[in-house]
Every structure is written in C-alpha cells, then in structure tokens.
Amino acid sequence: MDEKPYAAAYDADQQVLFVAGSVDELAGPVFREDLAKHTGQHTASLVVDLSDVEFFPSLAVGVLAVAMRQCREAGAEIEVRAREGGIVARVLTICALPYTELPAT
C-alpha cells in the first residue's frame, strides 16, 4: 500500500490544524513545527484533526504527546480528533492519549 505524503492545513478561524497522510520519520519534524507554530510555541490552544492520517508511528505519538504536555503546562490545550476505527484512534487508545472520536465515513 502506498502511503500519502504528510500534508497539513490550518484553519485560523476555527483554530484547527488538519493533518493528512503519513506522519512518518521524514514528516515528524514538520509535524512538530506545525504544532509549535499553530500553538504560538505551545502557549495557545489548538484542535488537531488527524482523521485523514494513514500512518502514525511512535515518533508521531511522541511529538504529539510532548506538544500536549507543553501546552498543558502553559495553560493551553491541544484537542485531538481521530476517525472512529482508524489507525490514529487505535494508536491513541493504546497509548492512553485523549482524543475526540469522529464518526467513521
């Protein structure tokens, strides 16, 4: 199976970062930068929609967990959204990271 490359789009009005594709080893640093940028270096709240992510390895989980912790320490929050039954929902459940479940399509 060919994985889609990492892609991200930010909706400033809703403060939502939409991530799609593969958050692999090459995309991990970009994902980290996107989270830092759109949280004002982890000082502002953000919704991260991972419902279109196809590959979310431990590196991606680590990036997300650190960003969530840094935001929480600054009094902000990262709310994560994941598709019901999707790979991200399964990984986040296993890792005990909180997320909001979106209906399967």
N, C-alpha and C positions, 0 to 999 in steps of 0.2 A: 504494500500500500504506500503510495506517495503521500507524504505529508505536505500540507500547505505551509508556506513560509510564515513567519511571525508577521503580524500586522496589528496596528493599534490606531484607534481614532478616539479623539477626546471631544465630548460634547460639553462645552463650557457652561451652557445654560443649565443643564441638569447635573453638572459635575460628575459625569460618568466617563470612565475610560473603558472603551470596548476593545477587547483583545481577541484575536482570532489566529488560527493556525497552530504552529508548533512553537512552544516556549522551550526550545532545546538549549544546548550548551552555547551555541552561537547567539541565540536571541536572549539568553539570560541577562547579560549586561544591559541590553536595550530595555528589557522589561524593568530592570532595577532603575534605570534612568527615567523611564516613563513614570513610574510610581513616585519617584522623588520629585520630578518636575511638576506633576499634577497635584501633589500634596503640599507644594511650597516647601520642599525639603522636609517633609513629614510633620508639618505643623497645621495642615488643613485636612478636613475630612474629604473622602472620595469614595465613590462607588466604582468597583471594578467588576465589569461584566465579562466573565470567562465562558459564557455559554457557547461560543464558537471555537473554543480551543480544542485541538485534536490530540495534543501531546503535552503532558505536564509532569515532567520527571522531578526527582528530588531537588535538583538545582532550582527549579521554578518554585517549588514549595518553600524552600529556604529563603529565596528572595522575597516572596510574599509574606512569610511569617516574620521576617526581620522588619519589613516595612510596616506591617500591622503593629508590631511591638513599639517601633519608634513613634508612630502616630499616637498610639495609646499613651505613651509616656509624655507626649506633648499636649495631651488633652483633646486629640482628634481621633478619628476613627476611619478605618477602611472597611466598608461593607462589600463583601464578595458575593457575586451572583454566579450560580452554576446551573447548567441544564440537568434536570432530573434524569438519572440513569446514565449520565455522561461520564467521561473519564475524569473530569475535574471533580465532579461531585463524589465519585468513588474515592479518589485520592484524598480529598479534603476530609472525608468521613474517616478514612483510615488514620489520617494524621491528626484528627480531632481539632481541625481548624474550623471556625464557624463560617457558615455561608447561608445565603438565602437561595432556596431551590426554585428554579423557574420550570414551568411545565415542559414536558418533552414535546417535541414537534413531530 
